Amino acid sequence: MSTRPPLRAAVVGAGRMGMVHGHLLQVHPETELVGFVDRDTSLAEHLASQGLRAPLYPSVAALYAAAPPDAVFVCTPTHTHVAVVRECLARRVHLFVEKPLATSRADAEAILRLATDAGVMHAAGYVYAHLPVVQAAHDLVAAGALGELLRFTAHAYVSEVFGPKKGWFFQKEQAGGGVVANMASHVLFILGWYFGAIRRVAASTRSHFSTVDDSAQVLFTFANGVTGLLDTSWSVPGTQMLDYGLAVDGRNGTLVLRRERILLHLLAPAAGHDAGWNEIHASDLPADTAFDVSPHIGGEAFYRQLQSFVDACRTGVLPFCSLAEACNTQRMIEAIYASAAAGAPVDA
């Protein structure tokens, strides 16, 4: 048990993701939830009914006056992130921002500059990258198990949109886009983490039911020469939780990443694995989480995500999911929409 005082954290935005982070902060052994911020103070009763014991304040200023935090978690609608971050960083606090970072590349980079200038630790909420199986696949790629990387195919599907939708989440100017910005961005973050900076994108999007993009097909070229395809839709029947996958080919073999396992085929032994087929199941990986908030969706990743942020705040070393990496994801999102609108490839 740590003898250090807990990291005092507050959540700005008392919606669904705000409550998720609130529950995590309330039970994590190294954090203390000191408050929520939301203009709709009538939500206080609802928060209490969900077991969230922290007070609700009507503004960031009111929070800072009553219970100054060490860190803030920004969980407001995407189009408000720049203004909320600027207000939060008027006082030096560590910063966690839910994904996507912003509705545009310019705003995402402005958020990164604000955090960098403030000299604080920062992270973005791309939670799937914290799954042990995703991190194990990253480590294999980074260790050179596949040799020179050549190409990949990826997908991201969910059953969510089959008719007209209302609310800010389905308005491009407020959400930043549709399936690409708000669901496939989880996979885009992973691609950027694995392969680095993006160089060129050719994309098409379609709106089947809503006024934003409901599906997209994207051809990527990364700066390191890796090329690949992503197919994504939130209008696929039978996938209530995010169904994601990635297959990477290199000169020494192939890696296939799925939710529950990694299949690795090597032409020559590498990274501690034999030539031929190797299977790494999620259950074989170290269990280093104290709790799993939602086992059916890999909720252990939420604990690991929070732990990486707490560790960064303690050590002063940015986590792999920093806002800089999230800006790379934002560049990919913006390039996809630009290419789809132009009907031609674009440089990112």
C-alpha positions as CSV (number, residue, x, y, z in Angstrom):
1,M,0.0,0.0,0.0
2,S,1.4,3.4,-1.0
3,T,2.1,5.9,1.8
4,R,1.9,8.8,-0.6
5,P,-1.2,11.1,-0.5
6,P,-3.7,10.2,-3.2
7,L,-3.9,12.1,-6.4
8,R,-6.8,14.5,-6.0
9,A,-8.8,14.5,-9.2
10,A,-12.0,16.1,-10.5
11,V,-14.2,15.3,-13.5
12,V,-15.5,18.0,-15.7
13,G,-18.7,16.8,-17.4
14,A,-21.1,14.5,-15.6
15,G,-22.3,12.5,-18.6
16,R,-21.7,8.8,-19.2
17,M,-17.9,8.9,-19.6
18,G,-17.7,11.4,-16.7
19,M,-19.5,8.9,-14.5
20,V,-17.2,6.1,-15.6
21,H,-14.1,8.1,-14.7
22,G,-15.7,9.2,-11.5
23,H,-16.3,5.6,-10.4
24,L,-12.7,4.7,-11.2
25,L,-11.3,7.7,-9.4
26,Q,-13.5,6.9,-6.4
27,V,-12.2,3.3,-5.9
28,H,-8.7,3.4,-7.2
29,P,-6.3,3.1,-4.2
30,E,-4.1,6.0,-5.4
31,T,-6.7,8.6,-6.3
32,E,-9.4,10.6,-4.5
33,L,-12.4,12.0,-6.4
34,V,-12.9,15.5,-5.0
35,G,-15.7,16.7,-7.3
36,F,-17.7,16.9,-10.5
37,V,-18.2,20.0,-12.6
38,D,-21.4,20.4,-14.7
39,R,-23.6,23.4,-15.4
40,D,-26.6,21.2,-14.9
41,T,-26.5,21.0,-11.1
42,S,-29.7,18.9,-11.2
43,L,-27.5,16.0,-12.0
44,A,-26.3,15.8,-8.4
45,E,-29.1,13.6,-7.4
46,H,-28.5,11.2,-10.3
47,L,-24.8,11.0,-9.5
48,A,-25.5,10.2,-5.9
49,S,-28.0,7.5,-6.9
50,Q,-25.1,5.9,-8.9
51,G,-23.0,5.7,-5.8
52,L,-20.8,8.8,-6.6
53,R,-20.3,10.6,-3.4
54,A,-18.3,13.7,-4.6
55,P,-20.1,17.1,-4.7
56,L,-21.2,18.7,-8.0
57,Y,-20.0,22.2,-8.8
58,P,-21.5,24.5,-11.4
59,S,-18.1,25.7,-12.7
60,V,-14.4,25.0,-12.7
61,A,-13.9,28.2,-10.7
62,A,-16.3,26.9,-8.0
63,L,-14.5,23.6,-7.9
64,Y,-11.1,25.3,-7.5
65,A,-12.4,27.5,-4.8
66,A,-13.9,24.7,-2.7
67,A,-11.8,21.6,-3.5
68,P,-8.7,22.3,-5.6
69,P,-7.6,19.2,-7.5
70,D,-4.2,17.9,-8.6
71,A,-5.7,16.6,-11.9
72,V,-8.8,17.1,-14.0
73,F,-10.6,14.7,-16.4
74,V,-12.3,16.5,-19.2
75,C,-15.4,14.5,-20.3
76,T,-17.5,17.3,-21.9
77,P,-18.8,17.2,-25.5
78,T,-15.9,17.3,-28.0
79,H,-16.5,20.8,-29.3
80,T,-16.1,22.3,-25.8
81,H,-12.7,20.7,-25.1
82,V,-10.5,23.6,-26.0
83,A,-12.4,26.1,-23.9
84,V,-12.6,23.7,-20.9
85,V,-8.9,22.8,-21.1
86,R,-7.9,26.5,-21.2
87,E,-10.1,27.2,-18.1
88,C,-8.7,24.2,-16.3
89,L,-5.1,25.0,-17.0
90,A,-5.4,28.5,-15.7
91,R,-4.3,26.7,-12.6
92,R,-1.5,24.1,-12.9
93,V,-3.3,20.7,-12.9
94,H,-2.5,17.5,-14.7
95,L,-4.8,16.9,-17.6
96,F,-6.7,13.9,-19.0
97,V,-9.0,14.5,-22.0
98,E,-11.5,12.0,-23.3
99,K,-11.3,11.1,-27.0
100,P,-11.5,12.4,-29.6
101,L,-9.3,15.2,-28.5
102,A,-11.1,17.9,-30.5
103,T,-13.2,18.5,-33.6
104,S,-10.2,19.6,-35.7
105,R,-6.5,19.2,-35.9
106,A,-6.0,22.9,-35.1
107,D,-7.9,22.6,-31.9
108,A,-6.2,19.4,-30.9
109,E,-2.8,21.0,-31.4
110,A,-4.0,24.0,-29.4
111,I,-4.9,21.7,-26.5
112,L,-1.4,20.1,-26.7
113,R,0.2,23.5,-26.7
114,L,-1.8,24.6,-23.6
115,A,-0.8,21.4,-21.7
116,T,2.9,21.7,-22.8
117,D,3.1,25.4,-21.9
118,A,1.6,24.6,-18.5
119,G,4.3,21.9,-17.9
120,V,1.7,19.3,-16.7
121,M,1.3,15.6,-17.4
122,H,-1.3,14.8,-19.9
123,A,-3.1,11.9,-21.5
124,A,-6.0,11.1,-23.9
125,G,-8.8,8.5,-23.4
126,Y,-8.0,5.9,-26.0
127,V,-8.8,3.1,-23.6
128,Y,-8.5,0.1,-26.0
129,A,-4.8,0.7,-26.4
130,H,-4.5,-0.2,-22.7
131,L,-5.8,-3.7,-23.1
132,P,-3.0,-6.2,-22.3
133,V,-3.4,-8.0,-25.7
134,V,-3.1,-4.8,-27.6
135,Q,0.0,-3.8,-25.7
136,A,1.5,-7.2,-26.1
137,A,1.0,-7.0,-29.9
138,H,2.6,-3.5,-29.9
139,D,5.6,-4.8,-28.0
140,L,6.1,-7.6,-30.6
141,V,6.0,-5.2,-33.5
142,A,8.3,-2.7,-31.7
143,A,10.7,-5.6,-30.9
144,G,11.0,-6.3,-34.6
145,A,9.5,-9.8,-34.4
146,L,8.0,-9.3,-37.9
147,G,11.1,-7.9,-39.4
148,E,10.6,-5.0,-41.8
149,L,6.9,-4.0,-41.7
150,L,5.1,-4.0,-45.0
151,R,1.3,-3.7,-44.8
152,F,-1.8,-4.2,-42.6
153,T,-5.5,-4.6,-42.7
154,A,-7.8,-3.4,-39.9
155,H,-11.5,-3.2,-39.0
156,A,-13.7,-1.6,-36.4
157,Y,-17.4,-2.5,-36.3
158,V,-20.3,-2.0,-33.8
159,S,-24.1,-2.2,-33.9
160,E,-25.2,1.3,-33.0
161,V,-26.8,3.3,-35.9
162,F,-29.7,1.9,-37.9
163,G,-31.9,4.9,-38.1
164,P,-32.0,8.7,-37.6
165,K,-30.2,9.9,-34.5
166,K,-30.4,13.1,-32.5
167,G,-28.1,14.9,-30.1
168,W,-24.6,16.5,-30.2
169,F,-22.9,13.2,-30.8
170,F,-24.4,13.1,-34.3
171,Q,-23.7,16.6,-35.3
172,K,-20.3,17.0,-37.1
173,E,-19.6,20.5,-35.8
174,Q,-20.0,19.3,-32.2
175,A,-18.7,15.7,-32.3
176,G,-16.0,16.2,-35.0
177,G,-17.6,13.6,-37.2
178,G,-19.3,10.2,-37.0
179,V,-17.9,6.7,-36.9
180,V,-14.4,7.7,-37.9
181,A,-14.0,10.3,-35.2
182,N,-15.9,8.7,-32.4
183,M,-15.5,4.9,-32.7
184,A,-12.8,4.0,-35.3
185,S,-10.5,6.6,-33.7
186,H,-9.7,3.9,-31.1
187,V,-8.2,1.8,-33.9
188,L,-6.6,4.9,-35.5
189,F,-4.8,5.6,-32.2
190,I,-3.5,2.0,-32.2
191,L,-2.3,2.3,-35.8
192,G,-0.5,5.5,-35.0
193,W,1.1,4.0,-31.9
194,Y,2.3,0.9,-33.9
195,F,3.4,2.6,-37.1
196,G,4.1,6.3,-36.3
197,A,3.3,9.4,-38.2
198,I,0.8,9.3,-41.1
199,R,1.9,10.6,-44.6
200,R,-1.0,10.1,-47.0
201,V,-4.6,9.0,-46.9
202,A,-7.2,8.0,-49.5
203,A,-10.7,7.6,-48.0
204,S,-14.4,7.3,-48.8
205,T,-17.2,7.7,-46.3
206,R,-21.0,7.1,-46.4
207,S,-23.9,8.3,-44.4
208,H,-26.5,5.5,-44.4
209,F,-28.8,6.6,-41.6
210,S,-27.4,9.6,-39.8
211,T,-26.2,13.0,-40.9
212,V,-22.6,12.1,-40.1
213,D,-20.4,9.3,-41.5
214,D,-21.7,5.8,-40.7
215,S,-19.1,3.9,-42.5
216,A,-15.6,4.5,-44.1
217,Q,-13.0,2.7,-46.1
218,V,-9.4,4.1,-45.8
219,L,-6.1,3.5,-47.5
220,F,-3.1,4.7,-45.4
221,T,0.5,5.3,-46.2
222,F,2.7,5.9,-43.1
223,A,5.9,7.9,-43.1
224,N,7.9,4.7,-42.5
225,G,6.5,3.2,-45.7
226,V,3.8,0.9,-44.2
227,T,0.6,0.8,-46.1
228,G,-2.8,-0.5,-45.0
229,L,-6.6,-0.6,-45.2
230,L,-9.2,0.2,-42.6
231,D,-12.9,-0.7,-42.9
232,T,-15.2,0.7,-40.3
233,S,-18.9,1.0,-39.6
234,W,-21.2,1.5,-36.6
235,S,-24.1,0.0,-38.6
236,V,-23.1,-3.6,-38.6
237,P,-25.7,-6.0,-37.0
238,G,-24.6,-8.4,-34.3
239,T,-21.7,-6.5,-32.7
240,Q,-23.0,-4.8,-29.6
241,M,-19.4,-4.1,-28.3
242,L,-16.6,-2.8,-30.5
243,D,-15.3,-5.6,-32.8
244,Y,-11.8,-4.6,-33.8
245,G,-9.0,-6.4,-35.5
246,L,-5.6,-5.9,-37.0
247,A,-3.4,-8.0,-39.2
248,V,0.2,-6.9,-39.8
249,D,2.6,-8.4,-42.4
250,G,6.3,-8.1,-42.3
251,R,9.2,-9.8,-44.0
252,N,9.5,-12.3,-41.1
253,G,5.9,-13.2,-40.7
254,T,2.4,-12.1,-39.8
255,L,0.7,-10.9,-36.6
256,V,-3.1,-11.1,-36.2
257,L,-4.6,-9.2,-33.3
258,R,-8.1,-9.8,-32.1
259,R,-10.0,-9.1,-28.9
260,E,-9.0,-12.3,-27.1
261,R,-5.7,-13.4,-28.7
262,I,-2.7,-12.8,-30.9
263,L,-1.8,-15.2,-33.6
264,L,1.8,-14.9,-34.7
265,H,3.4,-16.7,-37.6
266,L,7.1,-16.3,-37.9
267,L,9.4,-17.5,-40.7
268,A,12.4,-17.4,-38.3
269,P,12.4,-17.4,-34.5
270,A,12.1,-13.9,-33.0
271,A,11.3,-12.1,-29.8
272,G,11.3,-15.3,-27.8
273,H,8.9,-17.1,-30.1
274,D,9.5,-20.1,-32.4
275,A,9.2,-20.2,-36.1
276,G,5.7,-21.2,-37.3
277,W,2.4,-20.5,-35.6
278,N,2.3,-19.1,-32.0
279,E,-0.8,-18.2,-30.1
280,I,-0.9,-15.7,-27.2
281,H,-4.2,-15.7,-25.5
282,A,-5.4,-12.8,-23.4
283,S,-5.7,-15.1,-20.4
284,D,-2.0,-15.9,-20.7
285,L,-0.9,-12.3,-20.2
286,P,-0.1,-11.0,-16.7
287,A,-3.1,-9.9,-14.7
288,D,-2.0,-6.6,-13.2
289,T,-5.3,-5.0,-12.5
290,A,-7.0,-4.5,-9.2
291,F,-10.5,-4.4,-10.6
292,D,-12.3,-4.8,-14.0
293,V,-15.2,-2.4,-14.3
294,S,-16.8,-4.1,-17.3
295,P,-15.4,-7.6,-18.1
296,H,-17.5,-8.0,-21.2
297,I,-15.8,-5.2,-22.9
298,G,-12.3,-5.6,-21.5
299,G,-12.9,-3.2,-18.7
300,E,-9.5,-3.9,-17.2
301,A,-8.2,-1.4,-19.7
302,F,-9.9,1.4,-17.8
303,Y,-7.9,0.5,-14.6
304,R,-4.7,0.3,-16.6
305,Q,-5.4,3.6,-18.3
306,L,-5.9,5.3,-15.0
307,Q,-2.9,3.7,-13.5
308,S,-0.7,4.9,-16.4
309,F,-2.0,8.5,-15.8
310,V,-1.4,8.3,-12.1
311,D,2.1,7.0,-12.7
312,A,2.8,9.9,-15.1
313,C,1.6,12.4,-12.5
314,R,3.9,10.8,-9.9
315,T,7.0,10.4,-12.0
316,G,6.8,13.3,-14.4
317,V,7.2,11.0,-17.4
318,L,4.5,11.3,-20.1
319,P,2.5,8.1,-20.8
320,F,2.4,6.5,-24.3
321,C,-1.2,7.8,-24.6
322,S,-0.1,11.5,-24.3
323,L,-1.9,14.3,-26.1
324,A,0.9,14.3,-28.6
325,E,0.0,10.8,-29.7
326,A,-3.7,11.8,-29.7
327,C,-2.8,14.7,-32.1
328,N,-1.4,12.1,-34.5
329,T,-4.8,10.4,-34.3
330,Q,-6.5,13.7,-35.0
331,R,-4.3,14.3,-38.1
332,M,-5.5,10.9,-39.3
333,I,-9.2,11.8,-38.7
334,E,-8.9,15.1,-40.4
335,A,-7.1,13.6,-43.4
336,I,-9.8,10.9,-43.8
337,Y,-12.5,13.5,-43.9
338,A,-10.5,15.8,-46.2
339,S,-9.9,12.9,-48.6
340,A,-13.5,11.8,-48.6
341,A,-14.7,15.3,-49.3
342,A,-12.2,15.8,-52.1
343,G,-12.7,12.4,-53.6
344,A,-8.9,12.1,-53.9
345,P,-5.9,11.2,-51.7
346,V,-4.5,13.9,-49.4
347,D,-1.2,14.4,-47.6
348,A,-1.6,14.4,-43.8
